């Protein structure tokens, strides 16, 4: 395993960490408000993490993660659009 550890592997782990942080942020906000909430930062971290994982997947040539992260990005962006529209009402 250590023979395959390069800068891209480090980038992949960092991408996963960014993606994981969205759950920590969501948990923190929910605990503060004593109810389940999804803050906008959750969606921004989702997009950042998904883009990073997509870049990693493209570099590694992994079609499963490429397709999965691409479609996940569409969902994350759509959620931000929906939230922005509801805030404008």
N, C-alpha and C positions, 0 to 999 in steps of 0.2 A: 504494500500500500504506500509506503513512504517513497518508493521509487517513482510513483506517479504523482507525487505532490509537487506541483509547480505553481506559478502565479495564478493560473486560471483556476486551479483547485482552491486556492486561497480566496479568489474572487467569488467562486461558487459558494463557499462556506459563508462569506460575508453577505452575499445575496440572500442566503437562507436566514441569516441572522436578522437582516432588515425586514424580511417577510415575517419572521417570528415576532418581531417587536410590535407589529400591529395588534397582536393579541394581548400583549402586555399593556399597551396603551388603552385598548378597549376595556380590559379588566380594571385598570386604574380608574378610568372615568366612571365605570359602572359602580365600583366600590364607593367613590366619592358621592355619587348621586343616589346610592342605595337602590338602584334599579338598573336593568340592562339597557345600555345605550351604546350606540355606535357613533363615535365622534368623527368629524371630517378627517382628522389625522389618520384614522384607521384606513380610510380609502386612499389617502395620499401615500401612506406606507405600503399599501397593497400594490399600488401602481409602481412605486419605486422598486419594490422587491420583485414584482413580476417582470419588469423591464430588465433588471439585473439578471434574473434567472433565465429570461429569454436570451439575453446576450450570451450567457454561459452555455445554454443549450445549443445555440447556433454554432458557437466555437467548437463545442464537443460533437456536433452533428447528431444530436439526439432528437429525432422527429417526434417522439412522444411528448417530451417537455416543450418543444417548439410549438406544437399545436395546442397543447394544454394551456401554456402561458399566454399565447396569443388570444385565445378566446376568453380567458380569465380577464385580460386587460380590457376587452370590450365591456365586460360586465362591470368592472370597477369604474371605468369612465362613465358608463351609463348611470351608475348609482350616484356619482358626483353630479351629473347633469340633473337627475331627478331631485336631489337634495337642494341644489341651487334654485331650481324652479319652485320648489315648495317654500323656500325661504323668501322668494320674491312675492308670494301671494299675500 
